[in-house]
């Protein structure tokens, strides 16, 4: 099946769910990492749309 043939969009998380998930992950990172100078975040670009 070609990529052009796939047109159906599937929502995995709503905007509200995504916002809550990101905030929860951020708070968990802050709890686990006492020294922020040792923290490195890396983003991996995908073919999907941007969310900000």
N, C-alpha and C positions, 0 to 999 in steps of 0.2 A: 504494500500500500504506500503510495507516495504522500509526502507531507502536504501537498496541495489538496489532497482528497480529504484530509482530516480538518473539519470545520467546526466541530462541536467544542464548545468551551465548557470546562468543568471548574467550578469554584471549590477550592479546597478549604480555604478559610475566608470568612467575611472580613471586611475592613475592621470591624470591631474586634473580632477574634485575633486577627493578625496584630493589631495594636496591643492587645492584652498579652499576647505571646511574646512580643518583642520586649515589652516592659518587664515581664516576669523573667525572661532570660537575662536582661540587663541587671535586675536586682539580684539574681542568683550569682552572677559574675562578681558583682560588688561584694557580696557576702563571702565568697570563696577566696577572693584575691585581696589580701590585706595590704599589699604594696602595689599600687597602681603603676609604678615605674617598670614592673615586670610584665605588664599586660600588653599584648599585641593582638589587634583584631585585623583579620584579613578577609576581604570580600572577593567572591568568585563571580565574575560576570557570567550571565546565562543568556539564552535567546529570549527569555521572557521579558515582560515589561518591567519598568522601574516602579518601585513603590517608595514613597518618601513620606 
